C-alpha cells in the first residue's frame, strides 16, 4: 500500500479505526470520516505517529458531505486508490415496533451512504483509468446479518443484505475498468457496540454458543481482510462477500461454551 490513498468511512473507532491503523502501517495515506468529531480527532492524534492521516466530519448519507470528503482527500493526497465503506448504525426494535424514522435513518447511513460514497469515488477512479492511470479497489462492510435475520435488528439486517447486492452490482459495473469491489461480512467482533452486549456472562455465552471457534473476533482481524482485498494478492477477486464469523454461518446448532 505504499503511497496509496485510502478513505475509510466510520473510521473513528471499532473496525474502521483498526482498518485505518493497518493501512497506515502498510504505508497508505488515510482519510477517515465520521460524525463523532471528538472520536475522529482522537483517532488522528493516536494514529498520526504511524503515517499521514486526516479526519473529515461527514454524514455519508448527505451528498454534499460526500463531495467535501472527496475534495478534502484530493487536496491532501491526490487521487483516491481505496475506499472502505464502513460507516454504519444500529437501531434495535421489533418489526412491529420499529418507527419509519429509525428505519429511514439506518438505511440512509448504512446503504445509501455506501452508494453515495461508492459512486463518487468510482467516478474519479473511472476517469483516472481512462487516462491510463491505475485502477482502484472498493470494500463495503456487510455483515453475517446479510444472510440471516434478527427480529429486533430490522433495518440493520435489511441494510446489510442490500450491501451484499450493492457490492455485486458495483463489481459488475466497474469490472470493465479494472476496479474491484468486494465486501466483508463480520460476525461477532469486539467493538464498542458489542462490548455493551457481552458485558454479562449470559449474553457472552449466547454469542459463543453459536460460534464454533469459541471466541469473539477482533477488529484487527477484519482489518487484515480489508488489507488483503485491496492488495494485489486479491487481483482476481471481485463481487464477493468474505464472511469472517468464526464458523457461525455454517452452524445449524449450538456448541459448548469453553469453560462451562
KESEBA-786701 format. One record per residue (C-alpha): y, x, z. Coordinates in steps of 0.02 Angstrom, whole numbers, plus 50000, padded with zeros to 5 digits. Each point is the difference from the previous one (the first is absolute). Layout:
BEGIN
<c2 = Y | c1 = X | c3 = Z>
...
***
This chain:
BEGIN
<c2 = 50000 | c1 = 50000 | c3 = 50000>
<c2 = 50114 | c1 = 50150 | c3 = 49992>
<c2 = 50176 | c1 = 49943 | c3 = 49950>
<c2 = 49947 | c1 = 49821 | c3 = 49965>
<c2 = 50108 | c1 = 49858 | c3 = 50062>
<c2 = 49923 | c1 = 49853 | c3 = 50093>
<c2 = 50070 | c1 = 49835 | c3 = 50064>
<c2 = 49908 | c1 = 49922 | c3 = 50146>
<c2 = 50052 | c1 = 49824 | c3 = 50050>
<c2 = 49976 | c1 = 49951 | c3 = 50181>
<c2 = 49995 | c1 = 50185 | c3 = 50039>
<c2 = 50079 | c1 = 50002 | c3 = 50172>
<c2 = 49839 | c1 = 49982 | c3 = 50098>
<c2 = 49813 | c1 = 49972 | c3 = 49990>
<c2 = 49912 | c1 = 50030 | c3 = 49836>
<c2 = 50162 | c1 = 50028 | c3 = 49905>
<c2 = 50054 | c1 = 50135 | c3 = 50122>
<c2 = 49829 | c1 = 50084 | c3 = 49986>
<c2 = 50011 | c1 = 49999 | c3 = 49809>
<c2 = 50175 | c1 = 50076 | c3 = 50008>
<c2 = 49937 | c1 = 50137 | c3 = 50116>
<c2 = 49851 | c1 = 50039 | c3 = 49887>
<c2 = 50105 | c1 = 50004 | c3 = 49842>
<c2 = 50128 | c1 = 50116 | c3 = 50080>
<c2 = 49862 | c1 = 50118 | c3 = 50057>
<c2 = 49935 | c1 = 49999 | c3 = 49820>
<c2 = 50171 | c1 = 50052 | c3 = 49933>
<c2 = 50076 | c1 = 49835 | c3 = 49942>
<c2 = 50179 | c1 = 49941 | c3 = 50023>
<c2 = 49997 | c1 = 49832 | c3 = 50087>
<c2 = 50112 | c1 = 49849 | c3 = 50016>
<c2 = 49948 | c1 = 49869 | c3 = 50126>
<c2 = 50075 | c1 = 49828 | c3 = 50015>
<c2 = 49989 | c1 = 49872 | c3 = 50138>
<c2 = 50096 | c1 = 49860 | c3 = 50085>
<c2 = 49995 | c1 = 50085 | c3 = 50170>
<c2 = 50140 | c1 = 50128 | c3 = 49989>
<c2 = 49965 | c1 = 50075 | c3 = 50171>
<c2 = 49817 | c1 = 50032 | c3 = 49957>
<c2 = 50048 | c1 = 50064 | c3 = 49828>
<c2 = 50125 | c1 = 50125 | c3 = 50067>
<c2 = 49876 | c1 = 50056 | c3 = 50133>
<c2 = 49867 | c1 = 50026 | c3 = 49867>
<c2 = 50118 | c1 = 50108 | c3 = 49896>
<c2 = 50048 | c1 = 50101 | c3 = 50154>
<c2 = 49818 | c1 = 50032 | c3 = 50042>
<c2 = 49939 | c1 = 50035 | c3 = 49823>
<c2 = 50146 | c1 = 50100 | c3 = 49930>
<c2 = 49925 | c1 = 50161 | c3 = 50067>
<c2 = 49859 | c1 = 49977 | c3 = 49873>
<c2 = 50109 | c1 = 49983 | c3 = 49846>
<c2 = 50131 | c1 = 49898 | c3 = 49907>
<c2 = 50005 | c1 = 49820 | c3 = 50060>
<c2 = 50128 | c1 = 49859 | c3 = 49992>
<c2 = 50010 | c1 = 49828 | c3 = 50079>
<c2 = 50071 | c1 = 49846 | c3 = 49914>
<c2 = 50025 | c1 = 49829 | c3 = 50078>
<c2 = 49921 | c1 = 49877 | c3 = 49879>
<c2 = 49929 | c1 = 49825 | c3 = 49997>
<c2 = 49868 | c1 = 50017 | c3 = 49865>
<c2 = 50007 | c1 = 49814 | c3 = 49965>
<c2 = 50183 | c1 = 50018 | c3 = 49946>
<c2 = 50024 | c1 = 50063 | c3 = 49821>
<c2 = 50168 | c1 = 50083 | c3 = 50037>
<c2 = 49927 | c1 = 50096 | c3 = 50147>
<c2 = 49860 | c1 = 50062 | c3 = 49887>
<c2 = 50130 | c1 = 50055 | c3 = 49872>
<c2 = 50094 | c1 = 50096 | c3 = 50134>
<c2 = 49839 | c1 = 50079 | c3 = 50063>
<c2 = 49961 | c1 = 50069 | c3 = 49828>
<c2 = 50179 | c1 = 50056 | c3 = 49970>
<c2 = 50003 | c1 = 50095 | c3 = 50165>
<c2 = 49834 | c1 = 50083 | c3 = 49958>
<c2 = 50059 | c1 = 50049 | c3 = 49826>
<c2 = 50161 | c1 = 50073 | c3 = 50069>
<c2 = 49908 | c1 = 50100 | c3 = 50133>
<c2 = 49845 | c1 = 50060 | c3 = 49908>
<c2 = 50004 | c1 = 49945 | c3 = 49818>
<c2 = 49853 | c1 = 49913 | c3 = 49917>
<c2 = 49875 | c1 = 49900 | c3 = 50102>
<c2 = 49819 | c1 = 50056 | c3 = 49985>
<c2 = 49914 | c1 = 49894 | c3 = 50132>
<c2 = 50027 | c1 = 49829 | c3 = 50078>
<c2 = 49905 | c1 = 49940 | c3 = 50153>
<c2 = 50027 | c1 = 49813 | c3 = 50023>
<c2 = 49962 | c1 = 49994 | c3 = 50186>
<c2 = 50130 | c1 = 49880 | c3 = 50073>
<c2 = 49920 | c1 = 49848 | c3 = 50081>
<c2 = 50019 | c1 = 49874 | c3 = 50139>
<c2 = 49881 | c1 = 49883 | c3 = 50091>
<c2 = 50030 | c1 = 49826 | c3 = 50071>
<c2 = 49855 | c1 = 49923 | c3 = 50097>
<c2 = 49976 | c1 = 49812 | c3 = 49993>
<c2 = 49861 | c1 = 49880 | c3 = 49953>
<c2 = 50001 | c1 = 49924 | c3 = 49826>
<c2 = 50048 | c1 = 49830 | c3 = 50070>
<c2 = 50144 | c1 = 50075 | c3 = 50100>
<c2 = 50077 | c1 = 50137 | c3 = 49891>
<c2 = 50178 | c1 = 49958 | c3 = 49949>
<c2 = 50065 | c1 = 50008 | c3 = 49822>
<c2 = 50132 | c1 = 50124 | c3 = 50057>
<c2 = 49871 | c1 = 50121 | c3 = 50073>
<c2 = 49888 | c1 = 49980 | c3 = 49847>
<c2 = 50145 | c1 = 50043 | c3 = 49885>
<c2 = 50056 | c1 = 50145 | c3 = 50110>
<c2 = 49830 | c1 = 50087 | c3 = 49997>
<c2 = 49973 | c1 = 49974 | c3 = 49813>
<c2 = 50177 | c1 = 50059 | c3 = 49965>
<c2 = 49973 | c1 = 50167 | c3 = 50087>
<c2 = 49817 | c1 = 50034 | c3 = 49971>
<c2 = 49977 | c1 = 49939 | c3 = 49821>
<c2 = 50170 | c1 = 49975 | c3 = 49919>
<c2 = 50059 | c1 = 50164 | c3 = 50075>
<c2 = 49855 | c1 = 50094 | c3 = 49921>
<c2 = 50037 | c1 = 49916 | c3 = 49834>
<c2 = 50187 | c1 = 50040 | c3 = 50004>
<c2 = 49976 | c1 = 50181 | c3 = 50052>
<c2 = 49853 | c1 = 50025 | c3 = 49882>
<c2 = 50092 | c1 = 49929 | c3 = 49851>
<c2 = 50160 | c1 = 50098 | c3 = 50033>
<c2 = 49910 | c1 = 50166 | c3 = 50023>
<c2 = 49883 | c1 = 49968 | c3 = 49854>
<c2 = 50147 | c1 = 49970 | c3 = 49883>
<c2 = 50068 | c1 = 50172 | c3 = 50044>
<c2 = 49828 | c1 = 50079 | c3 = 49980>
<c2 = 49973 | c1 = 49919 | c3 = 49829>
<c2 = 50171 | c1 = 50059 | c3 = 49939>
<c2 = 49957 | c1 = 50177 | c3 = 50054>
<c2 = 49829 | c1 = 49996 | c3 = 49915>
<c2 = 50082 | c1 = 49943 | c3 = 49837>
<c2 = 50108 | c1 = 50156 | c3 = 50013>
<c2 = 49841 | c1 = 50106 | c3 = 50014>
<c2 = 50016 | c1 = 50014 | c3 = 50189>
<c2 = 49855 | c1 = 49991 | c3 = 50123>
<c2 = 49921 | c1 = 49835 | c3 = 50048>
<c2 = 50004 | c1 = 49937 | c3 = 50179>
<c2 = 49888 | c1 = 49913 | c3 = 50125>
<c2 = 50020 | c1 = 49843 | c3 = 50106>
<c2 = 49897 | c1 = 49949 | c3 = 50151>
<c2 = 50011 | c1 = 49826 | c3 = 50075>
<c2 = 49945 | c1 = 49966 | c3 = 50178>
<c2 = 49875 | c1 = 49858 | c3 = 50003>
<c2 = 49878 | c1 = 49962 | c3 = 50142>
<c2 = 49824 | c1 = 49944 | c3 = 50036>
<c2 = 50087 | c1 = 49832 | c3 = 50021>
<c2 = 50006 | c1 = 49995 | c3 = 49810>
<c2 = 49812 | c1 = 49970 | c3 = 50005>
<c2 = 49976 | c1 = 49889 | c3 = 50151>
<c2 = 50104 | c1 = 49869 | c3 = 50090>
<c2 = 50067 | c1 = 49994 | c3 = 50178>
<c2 = 50053 | c1 = 49822 | c3 = 50045>
<c2 = 50156 | c1 = 50051 | c3 = 50097>
<c2 = 50060 | c1 = 50129 | c3 = 49873>
<c2 = 50032 | c1 = 49881 | c3 = 49856>
<c2 = 50145 | c1 = 50076 | c3 = 49901>
<c2 = 49947 | c1 = 50179 | c3 = 50042>
<c2 = 49824 | c1 = 49974 | c3 = 49929>
<c2 = 50070 | c1 = 49913 | c3 = 49847>
<c2 = 50127 | c1 = 50138 | c3 = 49970>
<c2 = 49867 | c1 = 50135 | c3 = 50009>
<c2 = 49890 | c1 = 49907 | c3 = 49878>
<c2 = 50152 | c1 = 49991 | c3 = 49888>
<c2 = 50026 | c1 = 50188 | c3 = 50017>
<c2 = 49823 | c1 = 50030 | c3 = 49937>
<c2 = 50035 | c1 = 49898 | c3 = 49843>
<c2 = 50176 | c1 = 50073 | c3 = 49980>
<c2 = 49918 | c1 = 50171 | c3 = 50000>
<c2 = 49882 | c1 = 49947 | c3 = 49860>
<c2 = 50140 | c1 = 49928 | c3 = 49894>
<c2 = 50114 | c1 = 50151 | c3 = 50025>
<c2 = 49859 | c1 = 50120 | c3 = 49960>
<c2 = 49961 | c1 = 49912 | c3 = 49835>
<c2 = 50183 | c1 = 49988 | c3 = 49951>
<c2 = 50041 | c1 = 50181 | c3 = 50039>
<c2 = 49840 | c1 = 50085 | c3 = 49941>
<c2 = 50068 | c1 = 50029 | c3 = 49823>
<c2 = 50134 | c1 = 50111 | c3 = 50080>
<c2 = 49877 | c1 = 50098 | c3 = 50105>
<c2 = 50070 | c1 = 49924 | c3 = 50160>
<c2 = 49863 | c1 = 49965 | c3 = 50126>
<c2 = 50006 | c1 = 49858 | c3 = 50125>
<c2 = 49876 | c1 = 49982 | c3 = 50142>
<c2 = 49992 | c1 = 49920 | c3 = 50172>
<c2 = 49933 | c1 = 50041 | c3 = 50172>
<c2 = 49918 | c1 = 49867 | c3 = 50107>
<c2 = 50002 | c1 = 50058 | c3 = 50181>
<c2 = 49892 | c1 = 49921 | c3 = 50133>
<c2 = 50046 | c1 = 50016 | c3 = 50184>
<c2 = 50123 | c1 = 50145 | c3 = 50012>
<c2 = 50084 | c1 = 50057 | c3 = 50161>
<c2 = 50180 | c1 = 49951 | c3 = 49962>
<c2 = 50128 | c1 = 49926 | c3 = 50120>
<c2 = 49949 | c1 = 49828 | c3 = 49938>
<c2 = 49816 | c1 = 50026 | c3 = 50041>
<c2 = 50036 | c1 = 50089 | c3 = 50164>
<c2 = 50067 | c1 = 49838 | c3 = 50072>
<c2 = 49840 | c1 = 49910 | c3 = 49949>
<c2 = 49877 | c1 = 50127 | c3 = 50070>
<c2 = 50091 | c1 = 50025 | c3 = 50165>
<c2 = 49857 | c1 = 49915 | c3 = 50094>
<c2 = 49815 | c1 = 50044 | c3 = 49991>
<c2 = 49943 | c1 = 49830 | c3 = 49939>
<c2 = 50113 | c1 = 50004 | c3 = 49847>
<c2 = 49955 | c1 = 50180 | c3 = 49960>
<c2 = 49814 | c1 = 49964 | c3 = 50017>
<c2 = 50018 | c1 = 49853 | c3 = 49880>
<c2 = 50071 | c1 = 50118 | c3 = 49868>
<c2 = 49870 | c1 = 50135 | c3 = 50032>
<c2 = 49858 | c1 = 49872 | c3 = 49990>
<c2 = 50042 | c1 = 49972 | c3 = 49817>
<c2 = 50028 | c1 = 50184 | c3 = 49959>
<c2 = 49838 | c1 = 50095 | c3 = 49962>
<c2 = 50082 | c1 = 50171 | c3 = 50025>
<c2 = 50038 | c1 = 49946 | c3 = 50178>
<c2 = 50183 | c1 = 50050 | c3 = 50009>
<c2 = 50175 | c1 = 49951 | c3 = 49945>
<c2 = 50072 | c1 = 50096 | c3 = 49853>
<c2 = 50155 | c1 = 50110 | c3 = 50009>
<c2 = 50155 | c1 = 49990 | c3 = 49890>
<c2 = 49970 | c1 = 50180 | c3 = 49945>
<c2 = 49836 | c1 = 49946 | c3 = 49921>
<c2 = 50091 | c1 = 49874 | c3 = 49891>
<c2 = 50129 | c1 = 50134 | c3 = 49958>
<c2 = 49859 | c1 = 50111 | c3 = 49937>
<c2 = 49947 | c1 = 49864 | c3 = 49879>
<c2 = 50178 | c1 = 49979 | c3 = 49939>
<c2 = 50009 | c1 = 50188 | c3 = 49971>
<c2 = 49837 | c1 = 49994 | c3 = 49900>
<c2 = 50048 | c1 = 49849 | c3 = 49894>
<c2 = 50167 | c1 = 50077 | c3 = 49951>
<c2 = 49925 | c1 = 50171 | c3 = 49961>
<c2 = 49923 | c1 = 50072 | c3 = 49843>
<c2 = 49830 | c1 = 49982 | c3 = 50082>
<c2 = 50015 | c1 = 49812 | c3 = 49969>
<c2 = 50061 | c1 = 50017 | c3 = 49821>
<c2 = 49871 | c1 = 49879 | c3 = 49929>
<c2 = 50018 | c1 = 49867 | c3 = 50135>
<c2 = 50113 | c1 = 49850 | c3 = 49973>
<c2 = 49995 | c1 = 49815 | c3 = 50043>
<c2 = 49889 | c1 = 50030 | c3 = 50151>
<c2 = 50014 | c1 = 49947 | c3 = 50182>
<c2 = 49919 | c1 = 50128 | c3 = 50114>
<c2 = 49948 | c1 = 49923 | c3 = 50165>
<c2 = 50002 | c1 = 50108 | c3 = 50156>
<c2 = 49928 | c1 = 49888 | c3 = 50134>
<c2 = 49863 | c1 = 50093 | c3 = 50093>
<c2 = 49868 | c1 = 49898 | c3 = 49907>
<c2 = 50067 | c1 = 49829 | c3 = 50049>
<c2 = 49997 | c1 = 49914 | c3 = 49830>
<c2 = 49815 | c1 = 50035 | c3 = 49975>
<c2 = 49952 | c1 = 49929 | c3 = 50170>
<c2 = 49929 | c1 = 49824 | c3 = 50021>
<c2 = 49966 | c1 = 50014 | c3 = 50187>
<c2 = 50073 | c1 = 50086 | c3 = 50152>
<c2 = 49946 | c1 = 50170 | c3 = 50064>
<c2 = 49982 | c1 = 50065 | c3 = 50179>
<c2 = 50160 | c1 = 50071 | c3 = 50071>
<c2 = 49985 | c1 = 50183 | c3 = 50055>
<c2 = 49993 | c1 = 50013 | c3 = 50189>
<c2 = 49940 | c1 = 49821 | c3 = 50031>
***
